[in-house]
Amino acid sequence: MTTHISSVVFGSKKLFKHQFTKKEFVQDHQSWKELFLAARNKQVLISGRKDAAAGNFVFTYQPDTNDLHMTSLSGEVVTFSNVVFPYGQEQINQTVLRQRKCKDKKANGKPISWSVEDHVDYYIIKCLLDVEEEVLVNFSTSDGVIGVDCNVDHFAWTDVSKDGNFLESGTFSFTLNKKTNSQSTKILEAEAIALVDVAVQKNKPIVMEDIDTTLSKTGDAYGNKKANRLKSIFAYRKMAQAIKSRAQKMGIAVIVVNPAYTSITGKLKYMRKFGISIHQAASYTIGRKGLGYKEKAPQVLRHHIVRHPLPYWKQWWALNKKLHVRTEMFYQLFDVNKPSGNINLTHKELTEKESKHLKKAFA
């Protein structure tokens, strides 16, 4: 029993195991106990009650002074001074004041939950309350849209005009490698804020891929394929959640489209034309798709497509399969801006394997 690891451990299993596996803690169990108890008691979350005067029987917030009072089990009152929030301060103040004035709290009261995290040198205080959905959401595409392509290490975005023309493009990079779920969430939320701010500044809705259909992007070439796939799906869903949550708060609509072949379309048509990355080109295609545009193949490649019985969107797949060469060689085979040009199947920098593949594909 002394070495038994419970299925649920408050304070983390990893730290619990350290009392048996780390030499310094085996020799000095008291130091481990102090560290473990500190981890167990690091955070307190008190759920709100709608029948409480301040929405909570333990915490009371004063909007006029920004002081938060916490009543302990012994009756002692602990005061956190100057508790302000960078986002949602007005909503918190309104909810607290409304709760105080509410006469029939059991019927119309609003619970207000509070969380306090002890980080030794400072505290992180969170207020949790129900927020009514923003009714003034911008769904209008009359000025265009912001197309977004989600990737495991960055968001690619493109500003698309109402006529489907390219205006501007950029990326927001991040790394989720070796990050905990909590760290990943905070990183994605920060980048989602920056991304949605672009849409707010340009007063345009966001068009992004339907994450549930983005299975072709998931997975990793190395390691456990099933574990990598699940990890990627989790990351993409976190991205979608972060973007949609921030957009809702800022009154920006999010339109989702099927992302099938958007990367291929962007690579074949727009990557070289605008001098952007393949992911930025994909975001441009996603934006155009949200505006209702259907992508036609460049004229220089159009007569190489087997048009029947493939639907138009799957013709891109067939064309990409034929032009299966290194990215750096791709645009050296043809000029997308010269409709009457031909594909150079004998380029001197093609490998023998690529040359054989092209000759067979375009025979």
Steps between C-alpha positions, in 0.01 A plus 500: 500500500793738565592506131147481358416772247132596514310538175421862594758717676444867588843655464594287195608137474845608386570689823339223706743245350798721582482393867605153384716577195699815583799448728469835680135430588565140608760633743294801608133406483389814685628729222302296248189521717523879519542525123213257437262678739585832332410349162175354639397832649619717213152579367156553647180517293176600669183454294249782503149492642221700345331549839811666651504877540819532294444187292740309726499418873880506533613779266366855484618746234479877538482665153554850644834415666596187299554310827422128527415367847527129583347361821696199631358203691610662827308816413810704427466737203789513253508800264658506155551863401482655153353193327438612142451301180642590157191351338143488630536755782180680401304174481623396846406836650153491342435141611607570862289818524201332337526209743498737797187677377318180405203453738405144405843338486374142493310570180716760327837495676831432324774283653854645496788255544852595604835326464827591676836349399804537727825550302707590812605845375154589370140383472291443191133578561227396259133590496262255333150608404239440231528751217216561261586427139596805296201585280677759285714259301641606164394238243525738204739405220427819304853625573662158463629246752812387688595149387681289763702180461581322830829311531680327785749786537327810364183672378517622139253774404409694188287810455265431206291770332128457429593423138735221610820697438817467707567801724742402775633191675695402812566237767495464878758242608511294821641173632305232688786251514553358852233731642237392751131523412469813713804665340376409150160652574652829620733519198215440255274748679767771472546439126123479449469847655754638253326327210150622590638852551586499128136421418380769742729765346383415150136450608470163325378154604742208520484202266680191627510130430256259658737333749301175507582447132870592532615142552750501214721742698510295818770259598878492489747313285688382808413312819166353597265590214182457705632714788628770261168507317303543822743771613456690174121472504503633858722795396280592201186491710668721759586746222142509373365543852741786576418685176123455529496600868698819440300586187173465690624736771601757238180473293668337200323219312689181418402323178622141459560331164620161385878541454531218245777575246542863610875447554534339157301780336707765675824328402405465132340842451605761755824415684732627227262763368496692831836383639345345813536169683287198417304549824432867427388394153269244664353771726433712190320208336301438820395866504388485137310181576317680781395765248356229275770489232594176325860459395585419140837356409756733333456493122851365448400187695131477411533271199693247711202436730285192450167676533264204505372345715690694772319795667680834460644503855652155458660600173749695712601178672558329165705793373711516816566126475636548148728786611649308791847660518705693756352839595812686385458341156127549472485844339802435280291259294245760382410868523153551649487847341553364145179319403636384164823359645592134534619286790874438492523125555874485432631766739869436571456523880235229516609179670481179302204387709313829445574496128364146461190586702422810291550323169266221611239740646488724190544227239 
